[in-house]
């Protein structure tokens, strides 16, 4: 599980971490925030079981990927294509958890379905899908504040994320204590595993390897009106959601699913934001089936 990298046409570096079956179909994973390519470790066992080559990719300015001044979802879709090309794969799938969910939806909007054979957004932070900060009334107080600052007072937003980075990097006990207070019992049970806690903390800390600017730019894309229209996405897109998610309430992605012609809605009863881990076998089982691994397609929770 060593880090590797590829170089984009404009000379930037994108850092990768690969787990699973190196000979299996490719799935490019869009990490959450604050997180990084190291998030792929949390899916390693499920990727092996389902025969997938599962690759986490640091977005620009995060972890070990080069910064990029002008960020866009279309540009990130091009970066995902560059990664697939560099890894020698014409066909591939994408997943995205939390802040990475919109990146997965952008891939569905911008990448040819003949190449992109599977898309899954997992508890995605779909905060700009229908306008600047459209979901603010449904967010926690701290997330709604973050969205307001991102849109209206960037110095405050940068300060907020810089403080988060210091906590994630140097005060992991405090970081996890704050997270446990914010999630439900389903999530807390998953985080009780020392292996999960360690991998999650390391992935979060790695997000700030170059400071907080990469995450700030990433989150600003999240809250502003997206340049693509989810209502125009007719290809199949799987949306996975815990019905008791205290960080990204179900209403937000249910609304996206209702307005997206190609959406396949999977609601997991009792699950919280860490549905990505609790339902990893089901999520990657669907990916494996659509990418032709030859395993039986698990039944989705419609």
N, C-alpha and C positions, 0 to 999 in steps of 0.2 A: 504494500500500500504506500509506495513511495510517490512523491510528487513528481510529475513531469510537466512539460509545457509545449505549447505550439505557438507559432508566430503568425500574426494576421498580415494581410496585404499591406497595411499601413505601418507595419513594423512593431506593433504592440505584442506583448507576451500575455498569453492566457494560461493560467496554472490549472492543472488537472490532478485529480486523485481517482484512481480506478480500483474498483472492487468487483467481486463476483467472478463470472466465468470469462476469461479473456478471449474465448472462441465463440461466445454467444452473441446474440443480437445486441446492438448498441442502444443504451438509454443514457441520455445526457440529463443530469439532474441540476435544477436551478435551486440553489440553497435559499434558506430564509434569511432573516436579518434581526439581530446581528448574528451572522454565521458565515460559513466559508465552504470551500471544496471538501474540508474534513468532515462535513455532515454526511458524506457518502458512507463513512464507516458505520453509521447507524443503520444502514440498509444492507450491509455486507452479507449477513446470513441469509436474508430473504433473496438477495440477488443470486447467491450460490444455489439456493434451492430451486429457483426458477430459471436457471441457466442464462442469466443476463449479464452482459458486460456493462456495468453501471458506473458512470463516470461523473463525479462532481466537478464543477467548473467555477472558479472564482470569477465573479463579475469585476469590471474595471475598477481599479483602485482598492480592491478588497483582497486580503490575503497576499498572494504573490503575483496577482495580475497587474499589468501596467495600468496607470491612471488613464482616463479619457475625459477630456474637458467637455466635449459635447456628447451627452448621452441621449439615446433614444431607444425605444423598443424595436424599431425597424433595424437599427444598427446592431442591437444584441442578437436579433434573429440571424443577421449576417454572420455574427461571430459564432453562433451555434453551427451554422453550415460550415464555417471554416474549421471548427473542431472535428466535425464528422468527416470532412474531406481529409484532414491530416491523419485521422485514425483509419483511413481507408474504407469507410463505410458510406455507401450511397443511401441506403435506407436506415432509418433510426427512429427512436422515440424520444420524447421528453417528459420529464416530471418536474413539478415545481411545488415546493412547500412554503406556505405562509407568504413572506415577501417575495419568494420566487414564483408564486402562483401566477401573477400577471405576466412574468416572462414566458411561462409555458403557454399562456393564452396568446401572447404576441407571436410566439412561434406558429401557433395554429392560424393566426391571421396572415402571416407574411411568408411562410414556407410552403412550397408546393407539396400537396398531400401525397404525390407519388414518391417523394423522398421521406416526408415526415409521416410515419405510419401509426404513431400512437401519441396521444397527448393526455396528460393528467395534471390537473390543478388540485392541490390538496390544502384545504383550509386557506385558500389564497387571500392575500390582502388586497381585495378588489376595490380599493378606496377611490380610484379615479375613473372607474368604468363609465360613469354616467355624468361626469362633471367634476369640477374641483371640489374635493372633499365631500362628495355627495352622501357618504355613509356616516358622517360625523355623529349624527344623533344616535347611532347604534353602537358606537365604540365606547370603551372604558374612558374614564376621565383623562388618564395619562395619554392614551393613544389619540383621543380627540384633541388634546392640547398639542401633541406632536404634529398632527395634521395642520392645525391652525398656524403654528410657528413656521412649518415648512412653506406654507402658502403666503404668509403675511409678515413674518419677522425672521428672516434667515439667520441673523446672528444668534438669536435665542435658540433656534433649532440646532445650530452647530454646537453651541455650548451644551445643550441637552445630550447630544450624542457623544461629545467628548467626555462628559461625566460618565455616561454609560460604558464607554470604552475603558476608562480607568477601573471601574468596578469589575467588568468582565475579565480584564487582564490581571488585576492585582488583588482583588477581594472576592474570590470565587465563592466563598461561603456566603457572603452577603448577597452576591448575584443570584445564587440558587435559592436562598431564603426568600428574596423578593419575588422570584418566579413562582415558587410554590404557593405563595400567598395569592397569586393572581390566577391560578388555574384550578380546575376541579379535581375531584378525587381520582378519576380515571387517569388524568395526566400525572398527578402526584405519585400514583402507584408505579407508573412507568419510570419516573425519575428516581424512585427509590432504589433502582438497580445501580450499583456502583459503576458498572461498565457503561451504562447509558449516561449517568451523570458526568463521568469523566470525559467521554467522547463529546457530549454536548458542550461542556465547559471549554474544552480545547478548540472546538469548532467556533464557538463564540469569540474566544480570545483572539484567534487567528484572524478574524474579521478586521481587527484593528492593527494588524502588523504594519500598516503604512499610515496609521492615524485614523481619524473618523471621516475624512472627506469622501472616501469611496462610498461609505454607507449613507452619508448625507445626500449625495447625488442620486443614489439608488432610491432612497425614500422619497425624494422630491418627485421623481417620476411616478411613484406610487400614488401620491395624493393629488397630483394634477390631472386634469382631464386627459385621458389616453388618446393618442393619435389614431388608434384603430377602433373600430366599432364592433363590439362583441355581438351585436345583433346581425352582423353580416357573416358570422362564422357558421357555415353550414356543415362543415366536416365534423365527424364525431370527436367530441371532447369530453373526457370523463372529469367530473367534479366530485371530489370526495370531501365530506364534511361531517364532523361530529355535531350532534344536535345539542350538545351542552358545552360548546366552545365558548369560553369566557373571554378570549382574546380577539377572535374574529367570529362574531355571532353568526349563526346559521342564516339569518335573514339576508345578510349581504350577498353570499354566494348563491342562495336560493333565488334571489332576484336576478343575478347574472344568468343562472341556468334557465329561468323562465323566459328570458329575452334572447337567449342564444339558440338558434334553430338546431344546432348539432349537439346540444348538451345531453349527456347521460348523467343523471343525478344519483349519487350514492350517499345516502345519509346513514351514519352509523349511530345507533341508539346508545346513549349514555357516554359517548366519546367526547373528548375535549379537543384542544388544539393539537395534541400529540397523537391524533388519529393516524398521522403519517407513520408512526411507529407501531401503534396498537393494531392497525389494519395493514401493515406492510406486506404480509403474505397475500392478502386479497388484491391490494393495489398492484403489486408486481406480477401477480398471477394474471391479471387482465392484460398488463403490458406484454407479458410473455406470449399470451395467446394471440394478441393482435400482431405481434412481431414474428409469429410463425415458429415458436419454440416447439409447439406440438403438445402442449399440456392442456388439460381441460380448463375451459373458461369458468372461473368462479362466478356464482350468481351475484349480481350487484344488488344493493339495497335500493330499490327504486322508490 
